[in-house]
Amino acid sequence: MGEIRHDISQQGAWTVFGLEGQLDRSTAEETGSRLSEVWKTSSQLAVELSGLEYISSAGIRIIIRLAKQAKAEGKAFCICGAAGFVKEVVEDANLDLLVDMYSSAEALP
């Protein structure tokens, strides 16, 4: 069972939802709920993955769901800070074709 920590901060106009630990089947529901809460009050949301050690298909589904919701609602959504194994999984899932990706929260437009 993975462990996950969430951190919310601001980077300019962006709300940055930071993740640390493992985003897998055991942590996806809690993370999805927290993201949904933050989503309601954000017009620009970035999910910061630099502290993530592992992401499973359950985590990928959360990102895809938010990307679709952002498009439907006309909100800005991106991911940033993906590195190592997490970046490989994100790219293998072709999320870079669905979602804008930035190297870090500091690189957000």
Backbone as XML, in Angstrom:
<?xml version="1.0"?>
<chain id="A" units="angstrom">
  <residue number="1" name="MET">
    <atom name="N" x="0.846" y="-1.186" z="0.000"/>
    <atom name="CA" x="0.000" y="0.000" z="0.000"/>
    <atom name="C" x="0.883" y="1.238" z="0.000"/>
  </residue>
  <residue number="2" name="GLY">
    <atom name="N" x="0.570" y="2.138" z="-0.917"/>
    <atom name="CA" x="1.349" y="3.351" z="-1.028"/>
    <atom name="C" x="0.910" y="4.409" z="-0.027"/>
  </residue>
  <residue number="3" name="GLU">
    <atom name="N" x="1.749" y="5.395" z="0.116"/>
    <atom name="CA" x="1.430" y="6.553" z="0.943"/>
    <atom name="C" x="1.518" y="7.778" z="0.057"/>
  </residue>
  <residue number="4" name="ILE">
    <atom name="N" x="0.660" y="8.753" z="0.343"/>
    <atom name="CA" x="0.640" y="9.972" z="-0.467"/>
    <atom name="C" x="0.464" y="11.176" z="0.443"/>
  </residue>
  <residue number="5" name="ARG">
    <atom name="N" x="1.113" y="12.260" z="0.065"/>
    <atom name="CA" x="0.951" y="13.535" z="0.754"/>
    <atom name="C" x="0.557" y="14.572" z="-0.299"/>
  </residue>
  <residue number="6" name="HIS">
    <atom name="N" x="-0.310" y="15.493" z="0.105"/>
    <atom name="CA" x="-0.786" y="16.545" z="-0.796"/>
    <atom name="C" x="-0.354" y="17.898" z="-0.248"/>
  </residue>
  <residue number="7" name="ASP">
    <atom name="N" x="-0.027" y="18.802" z="-1.131"/>
    <atom name="CA" x="0.363" y="20.150" z="-0.738"/>
    <atom name="C" x="-0.254" y="21.108" z="-1.750"/>
  </residue>
  <residue number="8" name="ILE">
    <atom name="N" x="-0.865" y="22.165" z="-1.272"/>
    <atom name="CA" x="-1.495" y="23.138" z="-2.166"/>
    <atom name="C" x="-0.794" y="24.475" z="-1.995"/>
  </residue>
  <residue number="9" name="SER">
    <atom name="N" x="-0.393" y="25.070" z="-3.121"/>
    <atom name="CA" x="0.275" y="26.365" z="-3.088"/>
    <atom name="C" x="-0.143" y="27.163" z="-4.321"/>
  </residue>
  <residue number="10" name="GLN">
    <atom name="N" x="0.352" y="28.391" z="-4.408"/>
    <atom name="CA" x="0.070" y="29.250" z="-5.557"/>
    <atom name="C" x="1.368" y="29.550" z="-6.280"/>
  </residue>
  <residue number="11" name="GLN">
    <atom name="N" x="1.312" y="29.570" z="-7.586"/>
    <atom name="CA" x="2.433" y="29.990" z="-8.438"/>
    <atom name="C" x="1.834" y="30.941" z="-9.465"/>
  </residue>
  <residue number="12" name="GLY">
    <atom name="N" x="1.885" y="32.221" z="-9.178"/>
    <atom name="CA" x="1.212" y="33.204" z="-10.028"/>
    <atom name="C" x="-0.289" y="32.948" z="-9.970"/>
  </residue>
  <residue number="13" name="ALA">
    <atom name="N" x="-0.931" y="32.838" z="-11.135"/>
    <atom name="CA" x="-2.373" y="32.595" z="-11.205"/>
    <atom name="C" x="-2.721" y="31.116" z="-11.034"/>
  </residue>
  <residue number="14" name="TRP">
    <atom name="N" x="-1.710" y="30.261" z="-11.003"/>
    <atom name="CA" x="-1.938" y="28.814" z="-10.929"/>
    <atom name="C" x="-2.072" y="28.332" z="-9.493"/>
  </residue>
  <residue number="15" name="THR">
    <atom name="N" x="-3.037" y="27.455" z="-9.266"/>
    <atom name="CA" x="-3.096" y="26.679" z="-8.023"/>
    <atom name="C" x="-2.280" y="25.426" z="-8.298"/>
  </residue>
  <residue number="16" name="VAL">
    <atom name="N" x="-1.294" y="25.170" z="-7.446"/>
    <atom name="CA" x="-0.404" y="24.024" z="-7.635"/>
    <atom name="C" x="-0.743" y="22.974" z="-6.583"/>
  </residue>
  <residue number="17" name="PHE">
    <atom name="N" x="-1.140" y="21.798" z="-7.070"/>
    <atom name="CA" x="-1.488" y="20.667" z="-6.203"/>
    <atom name="C" x="-0.301" y="19.713" z="-6.242"/>
  </residue>
  <residue number="18" name="GLY">
    <atom name="N" x="0.526" y="19.757" z="-5.217"/>
    <atom name="CA" x="1.730" y="18.936" z="-5.162"/>
    <atom name="C" x="1.449" y="17.559" z="-4.589"/>
  </residue>
  <residue number="19" name="LEU">
    <atom name="N" x="2.080" y="16.559" z="-5.186"/>
    <atom name="CA" x="1.949" y="15.178" z="-4.727"/>
    <atom name="C" x="3.314" y="14.636" z="-4.340"/>
  </residue>
  <residue number="20" name="GLU">
    <atom name="N" x="3.359" y="13.932" z="-3.219"/>
    <atom name="CA" x="4.583" y="13.264" z="-2.786"/>
    <atom name="C" x="4.230" y="11.848" z="-2.368"/>
  </residue>
  <residue number="21" name="GLY">
    <atom name="N" x="5.063" y="10.910" z="-2.786"/>
    <atom name="CA" x="4.839" y="9.513" z="-2.400"/>
    <atom name="C" x="4.447" y="8.666" z="-3.583"/>
  </residue>
  <residue number="22" name="GLN">
    <atom name="N" x="3.388" y="7.887" z="-3.403"/>
    <atom name="CA" x="2.948" y="6.950" z="-4.425"/>
    <atom name="C" x="1.475" y="7.167" z="-4.752"/>
  </residue>
  <residue number="23" name="LEU">
    <atom name="N" x="1.201" y="7.385" z="-6.019"/>
    <atom name="CA" x="-0.183" y="7.535" z="-6.477"/>
    <atom name="C" x="-0.578" y="6.232" z="-7.152"/>
  </residue>
  <residue number="24" name="ASP">
    <atom name="N" x="-1.235" y="5.384" z="-6.366"/>
    <atom name="CA" x="-1.618" y="4.057" z="-6.855"/>
    <atom name="C" x="-3.062" y="3.772" z="-6.464"/>
  </residue>
  <residue number="25" name="ARG">
    <atom name="N" x="-3.481" y="2.544" z="-6.647"/>
    <atom name="CA" x="-4.864" y="2.163" z="-6.365"/>
    <atom name="C" x="-5.272" y="2.489" z="-4.929"/>
  </residue>
  <residue number="26" name="SER">
    <atom name="N" x="-4.338" y="2.352" z="-3.992"/>
    <atom name="CA" x="-4.681" y="2.570" z="-2.579"/>
    <atom name="C" x="-4.763" y="4.052" z="-2.207"/>
  </residue>
  <residue number="27" name="THR">
    <atom name="N" x="-4.181" y="4.940" z="-3.017"/>
    <atom name="CA" x="-4.202" y="6.371" z="-2.696"/>
    <atom name="C" x="-4.987" y="7.202" z="-3.714"/>
  </residue>
  <residue number="28" name="ALA">
    <atom name="N" x="-5.442" y="6.582" z="-4.781"/>
    <atom name="CA" x="-6.096" y="7.315" z="-5.872"/>
    <atom name="C" x="-7.431" y="7.936" z="-5.446"/>
  </residue>
  <residue number="29" name="GLU">
    <atom name="N" x="-8.227" y="7.218" z="-4.697"/>
    <atom name="CA" x="-9.544" y="7.747" z="-4.312"/>
    <atom name="C" x="-9.401" y="9.005" z="-3.464"/>
  </residue>
  <residue number="30" name="GLU">
    <atom name="N" x="-8.538" y="8.951" z="-2.453"/>
    <atom name="CA" x="-8.303" y="10.106" z="-1.587"/>
    <atom name="C" x="-7.758" y="11.285" z="-2.399"/>
  </residue>
  <residue number="31" name="THR">
    <atom name="N" x="-6.801" y="11.014" z="-3.276"/>
    <atom name="CA" x="-6.201" y="12.064" z="-4.094"/>
    <atom name="C" x="-7.226" y="12.656" z="-5.051"/>
  </residue>
  <residue number="32" name="GLY">
    <atom name="N" x="-8.020" y="11.811" z="-5.693"/>
    <atom name="CA" x="-9.063" y="12.291" z="-6.593"/>
    <atom name="C" x="-10.065" y="13.177" z="-5.877"/>
  </residue>
  <residue number="33" name="SER">
    <atom name="N" x="-10.446" y="12.819" z="-4.665"/>
    <atom name="CA" x="-11.389" y="13.632" z="-3.877"/>
    <atom name="C" x="-10.802" y="14.990" z="-3.537"/>
  </residue>
  <residue number="34" name="ARG">
    <atom name="N" x="-9.544" y="14.994" z="-3.091"/>
    <atom name="CA" x="-8.887" y="16.269" z="-2.754"/>
    <atom name="C" x="-8.746" y="17.146" z="-3.995"/>
  </residue>
  <residue number="35" name="LEU">
    <atom name="N" x="-8.365" y="16.546" z="-5.116"/>
    <atom name="CA" x="-8.237" y="17.309" z="-6.358"/>
    <atom name="C" x="-9.581" y="17.892" z="-6.786"/>
  </residue>
  <residue number="36" name="SER">
    <atom name="N" x="-10.648" y="17.137" z="-6.641"/>
    <atom name="CA" x="-11.985" y="17.629" z="-6.995"/>
    <atom name="C" x="-12.362" y="18.845" z="-6.165"/>
  </residue>
  <residue number="37" name="GLU">
    <atom name="N" x="-12.023" y="18.829" z="-4.877"/>
    <atom name="CA" x="-12.309" y="19.970" z="-3.997"/>
    <atom name="C" x="-11.550" y="21.203" z="-4.471"/>
  </residue>
  <residue number="38" name="VAL">
    <atom name="N" x="-10.264" y="21.029" z="-4.758"/>
    <atom name="CA" x="-9.434" y="22.149" z="-5.198"/>
    <atom name="C" x="-9.899" y="22.645" z="-6.568"/>
  </residue>
  <residue number="39" name="TRP">
    <atom name="N" x="-10.292" y="21.721" z="-7.427"/>
    <atom name="CA" x="-10.737" y="22.050" z="-8.779"/>
    <atom name="C" x="-11.897" y="23.037" z="-8.764"/>
  </residue>
  <residue number="40" name="LYS">
    <atom name="N" x="-12.820" y="22.871" z="-7.834"/>
    <atom name="CA" x="-14.025" y="23.704" z="-7.772"/>
    <atom name="C" x="-13.702" y="25.193" z="-7.649"/>
  </residue>
  <residue number="41" name="THR">
    <atom name="N" x="-12.591" y="25.520" z="-6.989"/>
    <atom name="CA" x="-12.264" y="26.923" z="-6.727"/>
    <atom name="C" x="-11.080" y="27.417" z="-7.555"/>
  </residue>
  <residue number="42" name="SER">
    <atom name="N" x="-10.616" y="26.626" z="-8.500"/>
    <atom name="CA" x="-9.450" y="27.001" z="-9.307"/>
    <atom name="C" x="-9.832" y="27.152" z="-10.770"/>
  </residue>
  <residue number="43" name="SER">
    <atom name="N" x="-9.298" y="28.208" z="-11.396"/>
    <atom name="CA" x="-9.492" y="28.345" z="-12.840"/>
    <atom name="C" x="-8.261" y="27.865" z="-13.592"/>
  </residue>
  <residue number="44" name="GLN">
    <atom name="N" x="-7.133" y="27.756" z="-12.874"/>
    <atom name="CA" x="-5.889" y="27.243" z="-13.446"/>
    <atom name="C" x="-5.280" y="26.284" z="-12.426"/>
  </residue>
  <residue number="45" name="LEU">
    <atom name="N" x="-5.238" y="25.002" z="-12.763"/>
    <atom name="CA" x="-4.736" y="23.995" z="-11.830"/>
    <atom name="C" x="-3.561" y="23.248" z="-12.441"/>
  </residue>
  <residue number="46" name="ALA">
    <atom name="N" x="-2.474" y="23.187" z="-11.689"/>
    <atom name="CA" x="-1.294" y="22.420" z="-12.083"/>
    <atom name="C" x="-1.076" y="21.311" z="-11.059"/>
  </residue>
  <residue number="47" name="VAL">
    <atom name="N" x="-0.893" y="20.096" z="-11.534"/>
    <atom name="CA" x="-0.578" y="18.980" z="-10.637"/>
    <atom name="C" x="0.933" y="18.782" z="-10.702"/>
  </residue>
  <residue number="48" name="GLU">
    <atom name="N" x="1.581" y="19.000" z="-9.574"/>
    <atom name="CA" x="3.038" y="18.943" z="-9.452"/>
    <atom name="C" x="3.446" y="17.526" z="-9.052"/>
  </residue>
  <residue number="49" name="LEU">
    <atom name="N" x="4.217" y="16.880" z="-9.925"/>
    <atom name="CA" x="4.567" y="15.470" z="-9.740"/>
    <atom name="C" x="6.006" y="15.245" z="-9.288"/>
  </residue>
  <residue number="50" name="SER">
    <atom name="N" x="6.768" y="16.299" z="-9.014"/>
    <atom name="CA" x="8.189" y="16.126" z="-8.726"/>
    <atom name="C" x="8.453" y="15.295" z="-7.469"/>
  </residue>
  <residue number="51" name="GLY">
    <atom name="N" x="7.519" y="15.283" z="-6.523"/>
    <atom name="CA" x="7.701" y="14.490" z="-5.305"/>
    <atom name="C" x="7.134" y="13.089" z="-5.405"/>
  </residue>
  <residue number="52" name="LEU">
    <atom name="N" x="6.606" y="12.754" z="-6.559"/>
    <atom name="CA" x="5.982" y="11.441" z="-6.749"/>
    <atom name="C" x="7.050" y="10.407" z="-7.107"/>
  </residue>
  <residue number="53" name="GLU">
    <atom name="N" x="7.026" y="9.296" z="-6.395"/>
    <atom name="CA" x="7.980" y="8.210" z="-6.646"/>
    <atom name="C" x="7.395" y="7.160" z="-7.579"/>
  </residue>
  <residue number="54" name="TYR">
    <atom name="N" x="6.057" y="7.072" z="-7.600"/>
    <atom name="CA" x="5.392" y="6.011" z="-8.359"/>
    <atom name="C" x="4.008" y="6.485" z="-8.756"/>
  </residue>
  <residue number="55" name="ILE">
    <atom name="N" x="3.596" y="6.128" z="-9.975"/>
    <atom name="CA" x="2.232" y="6.395" z="-10.424"/>
    <atom name="C" x="1.731" y="5.156" z="-11.164"/>
  </residue>
  <residue number="56" name="SER">
    <atom name="N" x="0.524" y="4.731" z="-10.843"/>
    <atom name="CA" x="-0.072" y="3.563" z="-11.497"/>
    <atom name="C" x="-1.152" y="4.030" z="-12.475"/>
  </residue>
  <residue number="57" name="SER">
    <atom name="N" x="-1.809" y="3.081" z="-13.098"/>
    <atom name="CA" x="-2.894" y="3.412" z="-14.026"/>
    <atom name="C" x="-4.017" y="4.164" z="-13.314"/>
  </residue>
  <residue number="58" name="ALA">
    <atom name="N" x="-4.206" y="3.911" z="-12.031"/>
    <atom name="CA" x="-5.233" y="4.635" z="-11.275"/>
    <atom name="C" x="-4.894" y="6.125" z="-11.199"/>
  </residue>
  <residue number="59" name="GLY">
    <atom name="N" x="-3.627" y="6.445" z="-11.052"/>
    <atom name="CA" x="-3.186" y="7.836" z="-11.039"/>
    <atom name="C" x="-3.309" y="8.475" z="-12.405"/>
  </residue>
  <residue number="60" name="ILE">
    <atom name="N" x="-2.980" y="7.722" z="-13.442"/>
    <atom name="CA" x="-3.111" y="8.219" z="-14.814"/>
    <atom name="C" x="-4.580" y="8.551" z="-15.102"/>
  </residue>
  <residue number="61" name="ARG">
    <atom name="N" x="-5.496" y="7.707" z="-14.632"/>
    <atom name="CA" x="-6.937" y="7.956" z="-14.848"/>
    <atom name="C" x="-7.380" y="9.269" z="-14.217"/>
  </residue>
  <residue number="62" name="ILE">
    <atom name="N" x="-6.847" y="9.588" z="-13.040"/>
    <atom name="CA" x="-7.195" y="10.855" z="-12.389"/>
    <atom name="C" x="-6.787" y="12.025" z="-13.270"/>
  </residue>
  <residue number="63" name="ILE">
    <atom name="N" x="-5.579" y="11.972" z="-13.826"/>
    <atom name="CA" x="-5.089" y="13.055" z="-14.675"/>
    <atom name="C" x="-5.925" y="13.164" z="-15.952"/>
  </residue>
  <residue number="64" name="ILE">
    <atom name="N" x="-6.251" y="12.037" z="-16.552"/>
    <atom name="CA" x="-7.079" y="12.049" z="-17.764"/>
    <atom name="C" x="-8.451" y="12.634" z="-17.465"/>
  </residue>
  <residue number="65" name="ARG">
    <atom name="N" x="-9.047" y="12.236" z="-16.353"/>
    <atom name="CA" x="-10.370" y="12.749" z="-15.982"/>
    <atom name="C" x="-10.324" y="14.271" z="-15.802"/>
  </residue>
  <residue number="66" name="LEU">
    <atom name="N" x="-9.281" y="14.781" z="-15.140"/>
    <atom name="CA" x="-9.159" y="16.228" z="-14.952"/>
    <atom name="C" x="-8.927" y="16.949" z="-16.277"/>
  </residue>
  <residue number="67" name="ALA">
    <atom name="N" x="-8.147" y="16.351" z="-17.163"/>
    <atom name="CA" x="-7.900" y="16.969" z="-18.470"/>
    <atom name="C" x="-9.205" y="17.104" z="-19.247"/>
  </residue>
  <residue number="68" name="LYS">
    <atom name="N" x="-10.023" y="16.071" z="-19.229"/>
    <atom name="CA" x="-11.314" y="16.115" z="-19.920"/>
    <atom name="C" x="-12.238" y="17.142" z="-19.277"/>
  </residue>
  <residue number="69" name="GLN">
    <atom name="N" x="-12.245" y="17.192" z="-17.953"/>
    <atom name="CA" x="-13.089" y="18.135" z="-17.228"/>
    <atom name="C" x="-12.641" y="19.572" z="-17.531"/>
  </residue>
  <residue number="70" name="ALA">
    <atom name="N" x="-11.336" y="19.789" z="-17.574"/>
    <atom name="CA" x="-10.807" y="21.129" z="-17.874"/>
    <atom name="C" x="-11.258" y="21.593" z="-19.249"/>
  </residue>
  <residue number="71" name="LYS">
    <atom name="N" x="-11.166" y="20.708" z="-20.214"/>
    <atom name="CA" x="-11.583" y="21.056" z="-21.574"/>
    <atom name="C" x="-13.070" y="21.387" z="-21.604"/>
  </residue>
  <residue number="72" name="ALA">
    <atom name="N" x="-13.876" y="20.583" z="-20.938"/>
    <atom name="CA" x="-15.324" y="20.796" z="-20.926"/>
    <atom name="C" x="-15.710" y="22.098" z="-20.228"/>
  </residue>
  <residue number="73" name="GLU">
    <atom name="N" x="-14.962" y="22.474" z="-19.190"/>
    <atom name="CA" x="-15.297" y="23.656" z="-18.401"/>
    <atom name="C" x="-14.513" y="24.897" z="-18.815"/>
  </residue>
  <residue number="74" name="GLY">
    <atom name="N" x="-13.592" y="24.749" z="-19.766"/>
    <atom name="CA" x="-12.808" y="25.889" z="-20.222"/>
    <atom name="C" x="-11.789" y="26.376" z="-19.204"/>
  </residue>
  <residue number="75" name="LYS">
    <atom name="N" x="-11.297" y="25.475" z="-18.370"/>
    <atom name="CA" x="-10.284" y="25.829" z="-17.376"/>
    <atom name="C" x="-8.905" y="25.371" z="-17.860"/>
  </residue>
  <residue number="76" name="ALA">
    <atom name="N" x="-7.871" y="25.984" z="-17.295"/>
    <atom name="CA" x="-6.499" y="25.599" z="-17.629"/>
    <atom name="C" x="-6.048" y="24.484" z="-16.684"/>
  </residue>
  <residue number="77" name="PHE">
    <atom name="N" x="-5.427" y="23.456" z="-17.251"/>
    <atom name="CA" x="-4.938" y="22.320" z="-16.469"/>
    <atom name="C" x="-3.626" y="21.841" z="-17.063"/>
  </residue>
  <residue number="78" name="CYS">
    <atom name="N" x="-2.678" y="21.524" z="-16.213"/>
    <atom name="CA" x="-1.411" y="20.986" z="-16.690"/>
    <atom name="C" x="-0.780" y="20.128" z="-15.594"/>
  </residue>
  <residue number="79" name="ILE">
    <atom name="N" x="0.276" y="19.430" z="-15.978"/>
    <atom name="CA" x="1.093" y="18.717" z="-15.002"/>
    <atom name="C" x="2.508" y="19.251" z="-15.114"/>
  </residue>
  <residue number="80" name="CYS">
    <atom name="N" x="3.237" y="19.185" z="-14.024"/>
    <atom name="CA" x="4.609" y="19.683" z="-14.049"/>
    <atom name="C" x="5.477" y="18.850" z="-13.110"/>
  </residue>
  <residue number="81" name="GLY">
    <atom name="N" x="6.763" y="18.910" z="-13.374"/>
    <atom name="CA" x="7.741" y="18.271" z="-12.499"/>
    <atom name="C" x="7.895" y="16.770" z="-12.635"/>
  </residue>
  <residue number="82" name="ALA">
    <atom name="N" x="7.275" y="16.165" z="-13.625"/>
    <atom name="CA" x="7.412" y="14.708" z="-13.783"/>
    <atom name="C" x="8.864" y="14.367" z="-14.101"/>
  </residue>
  <residue number="83" name="ALA">
    <atom name="N" x="9.409" y="13.383" z="-13.402"/>
    <atom name="CA" x="10.804" y="12.983" z="-13.613"/>
    <atom name="C" x="10.946" y="11.479" z="-13.405"/>
  </residue>
  <residue number="84" name="GLY">
    <atom name="N" x="12.010" y="10.937" z="-13.935"/>
    <atom name="CA" x="12.338" y="9.529" z="-13.730"/>
    <atom name="C" x="11.235" y="8.591" z="-14.168"/>
  </residue>
  <residue number="85" name="PHE">
    <atom name="N" x="10.925" y="7.612" z="-13.294"/>
    <atom name="CA" x="9.906" y="6.602" z="-13.592"/>
    <atom name="C" x="8.551" y="7.242" z="-13.871"/>
  </residue>
  <residue number="86" name="VAL">
    <atom name="N" x="8.182" y="8.234" z="-13.093"/>
    <atom name="CA" x="6.879" y="8.886" z="-13.261"/>
    <atom name="C" x="6.792" y="9.537" z="-14.640"/>
  </residue>
  <residue number="87" name="LYS">
    <atom name="N" x="7.856" y="10.201" z="-15.082"/>
    <atom name="CA" x="7.860" y="10.822" z="-16.403"/>
    <atom name="C" x="7.730" y="9.763" z="-17.493"/>
  </residue>
  <residue number="88" name="GLU">
    <atom name="N" x="8.415" y="8.637" z="-17.324"/>
    <atom name="CA" x="8.317" y="7.543" z="-18.298"/>
    <atom name="C" x="6.881" y="7.046" z="-18.422"/>
  </residue>
  <residue number="89" name="VAL">
    <atom name="N" x="6.218" y="6.834" z="-17.285"/>
    <atom name="CA" x="4.842" y="6.338" z="-17.296"/>
    <atom name="C" x="3.910" y="7.354" z="-17.940"/>
  </residue>
  <residue number="90" name="VAL">
    <atom name="N" x="4.087" y="8.624" z="-17.584"/>
    <atom name="CA" x="3.261" y="9.702" z="-18.148"/>
    <atom name="C" x="3.427" y="9.761" z="-19.664"/>
  </residue>
  <residue number="91" name="GLU">
    <atom name="N" x="4.659" y="9.657" z="-20.126"/>
    <atom name="CA" x="4.902" y="9.705" z="-21.574"/>
    <atom name="C" x="4.422" y="8.431" z="-22.262"/>
  </residue>
  <residue number="92" name="ASP">
    <atom name="N" x="4.615" y="7.271" z="-21.626"/>
    <atom name="CA" x="4.123" y="6.015" z="-22.208"/>
    <atom name="C" x="2.604" y="6.022" z="-22.358"/>
  </residue>
  <residue number="93" name="ALA">
    <atom name="N" x="1.926" y="6.714" z="-21.440"/>
    <atom name="CA" x="0.464" y="6.820" z="-21.503"/>
    <atom name="C" x="0.020" y="7.921" z="-22.468"/>
  </residue>
  <residue number="94" name="ASN">
    <atom name="N" x="0.989" y="8.579" z="-23.103"/>
    <atom name="CA" x="0.719" y="9.672" z="-24.048"/>
    <atom name="C" x="-0.018" y="10.848" z="-23.417"/>
  </residue>
  <residue number="95" name="LEU">
    <atom name="N" x="0.171" y="11.049" z="-22.113"/>
    <atom name="CA" x="-0.481" y="12.184" z="-21.461"/>
    <atom name="C" x="0.051" y="13.505" z="-21.986"/>
  </residue>
  <residue number="96" name="ASP">
    <atom name="N" x="1.285" y="13.497" z="-22.479"/>
    <atom name="CA" x="1.845" y="14.730" z="-23.015"/>
    <atom name="C" x="1.092" y="15.203" z="-24.259"/>
  </residue>
  <residue number="97" name="LEU">
    <atom name="N" x="0.300" y="14.320" z="-24.866"/>
    <atom name="CA" x="-0.534" y="14.707" z="-25.999"/>
    <atom name="C" x="-1.868" y="15.294" z="-25.539"/>
  </residue>
  <residue number="98" name="LEU">
    <atom name="N" x="-2.293" y="14.952" z="-24.329"/>
    <atom name="CA" x="-3.570" y="15.399" z="-23.768"/>
    <atom name="C" x="-3.441" y="16.634" z="-22.886"/>
  </residue>
  <residue number="99" name="VAL">
    <atom name="N" x="-2.306" y="16.731" z="-22.202"/>
    <atom name="CA" x="-2.124" y="17.718" z="-21.145"/>
    <atom name="C" x="-0.817" y="18.467" z="-21.369"/>
  </residue>
  <residue number="100" name="ASP">
    <atom name="N" x="-0.838" y="19.778" z="-21.169"/>
    <atom name="CA" x="0.415" y="20.533" z="-21.212"/>
    <atom name="C" x="1.299" y="20.084" z="-20.057"/>
  </residue>
  <residue number="101" name="MET">
    <atom name="N" x="2.588" y="19.912" z="-20.351"/>
    <atom name="CA" x="3.554" y="19.487" z="-19.340"/>
    <atom name="C" x="4.653" y="20.535" z="-19.224"/>
  </residue>
  <residue number="102" name="TYR">
    <atom name="N" x="5.053" y="20.835" z="-17.991"/>
    <atom name="CA" x="6.127" y="21.781" z="-17.726"/>
    <atom name="C" x="7.154" y="21.110" z="-16.824"/>
  </residue>
  <residue number="103" name="SER">
    <atom name="N" x="8.382" y="21.565" z="-16.916"/>
    <atom name="CA" x="9.469" y="20.947" z="-16.162"/>
    <atom name="C" x="9.333" y="21.170" z="-14.659"/>
  </residue>
  <residue number="104" name="SER">
    <atom name="N" x="8.692" y="22.264" z="-14.262"/>
    <atom name="CA" x="8.528" y="22.572" z="-12.839"/>
    <atom name="C" x="7.394" y="23.581" z="-12.678"/>
  </residue>
  <residue number="105" name="ALA">
    <atom name="N" x="6.963" y="23.790" z="-11.437"/>
    <atom name="CA" x="5.930" y="24.790" z="-11.171"/>
    <atom name="C" x="6.443" y="26.189" z="-11.512"/>
  </residue>
  <residue number="106" name="GLU">
    <atom name="N" x="7.736" y="26.409" z="-11.337"/>
    <atom name="CA" x="8.315" y="27.710" z="-11.642"/>
    <atom name="C" x="8.262" y="28.008" z="-13.141"/>
  </residue>
  <residue number="107" name="ALA">
    <atom name="N" x="8.150" y="26.980" z="-13.972"/>
    <atom name="CA" x="8.105" y="27.160" z="-15.428"/>
    <atom name="C" x="6.697" y="27.389" z="-15.974"/>
  </residue>
  <residue number="108" name="LEU">
    <atom name="N" x="5.691" y="27.411" z="-15.095"/>
    <atom name="CA" x="4.313" y="27.630" z="-15.550"/>
    <atom name="C" x="4.185" y="28.998" z="-16.204"/>
  </residue>
  <residue number="109" name="PRO">
    <atom name="N" x="3.354" y="29.097" z="-17.250"/>
    <atom name="CA" x="3.206" y="30.398" z="-17.943"/>
    <atom name="C" x="2.457" y="31.417" z="-17.092"/>
  </residue>
</chain>
